[in-house]
Amino acid sequence: MAYFSPKLNGQSRGVFHLETSDTTGYTVDWHAHDGAMLLLPRTGGLLLSTESSKTAHLSAQSFSFVPAEHAHATQAAPGRESHMTLYVDPAYVRHQGQADGYPDFAQRIDRAGIWQASQALDSILRLHDQLLRSTAPQAFQRQLPHLNHLLFEECARLIGCQPAPPHPDKDQQHALLVRDIERYIRENLGSDLTVELIGHQFHLSRRHLTRVFKAVTGRTLLDFIHHARVEAAARLVSGTSLSMLDVSLAVGLESPSYLARLFKRHLGLTPGELRRRRQA
């Protein structure tokens, strides 16, 4: 049975309440809130289950809307996981659903859904981070209601203008999952990208992770990691004067000789040959 977790009553004098989370992994069993919820991943991934949909993976390229008093459960992998949650007064949500410019939003606020993020939404989240770091606490608190309104308005726009999210079949779910894994790898090339770590990040066993990745891409996960590191290293070799050791370290490898072997395997030439070719 879901438990009730009030987020607006007694906490917010307005229509919004914003929480940020930066955790080493957590699991929250079935629960509901008195406000509608916009769940906005920043780094890492979340598993979200709702009473109206199956468990789905939520990444930084997407966000979720969950209506007030709608039961849901979340799980985040240990490691680089952070997200923001905006709770919204359900009366305000209904009011905005009736306002001009929200033709389809009103039809979609009675059920949970996952929607694609936008560059504008990412910019608002980055602005929040910048102001939080650079503004005095009292001044930031004065600006926060405006940021909350911007977040809600952009999410409402995306919900209203995007096609209603279908319930993806297993192949589609796997393709979306692999897309998120590939992005995670490219954004974390400087870290220790083991199969076990990636599986832990995405709540997958080693066997399931490697099988799904190979089925979707036709290549092994390790081969993709190596190729992504070579691509990033090639850009550094061509566009900077960094030493081969610094280039190797920047893409998560401690050995320039190992990087050279990967270059030869994936590009057919060594880093030195690539740099000389670009300088010629």
Secondary structure as GFF3:
##gff-version 3
##sequence-region A 1 280
A	DSSP	beta_strand	3	5	.	.	.	ID=ss1
A	DSSP	beta_strand	16	23	.	.	.	ID=ss2
A	DSSP	beta_strand	26	33	.	.	.	ID=ss3
A	DSSP	beta_strand	36	43	.	.	.	ID=ss4
A	DSSP	beta_strand	46	50	.	.	.	ID=ss5
A	DSSP	beta_strand	53	58	.	.	.	ID=ss6
A	DSSP	beta_strand	62	66	.	.	.	ID=ss7
A	DSSP	beta_strand	72	76	.	.	.	ID=ss8
A	DSSP	beta_strand	81	88	.	.	.	ID=ss9
A	DSSP	alpha_helix	90	97	.	.	.	ID=ss10
A	DSSP	three_ten_helix	106	108	.	.	.	ID=ss11
A	DSSP	beta_strand	113	116	.	.	.	ID=ss12
A	DSSP	alpha_helix	119	134	.	.	.	ID=ss13
A	DSSP	alpha_helix	137	161	.	.	.	ID=ss14
A	DSSP	alpha_helix	170	187	.	.	.	ID=ss15
A	DSSP	alpha_helix	195	201	.	.	.	ID=ss16
A	DSSP	alpha_helix	206	217	.	.	.	ID=ss17
A	DSSP	alpha_helix	221	239	.	.	.	ID=ss18
A	DSSP	alpha_helix	244	250	.	.	.	ID=ss19
A	DSSP	alpha_helix	256	267	.	.	.	ID=ss20
A	DSSP	alpha_helix	271	279	.	.	.	ID=ss21
###
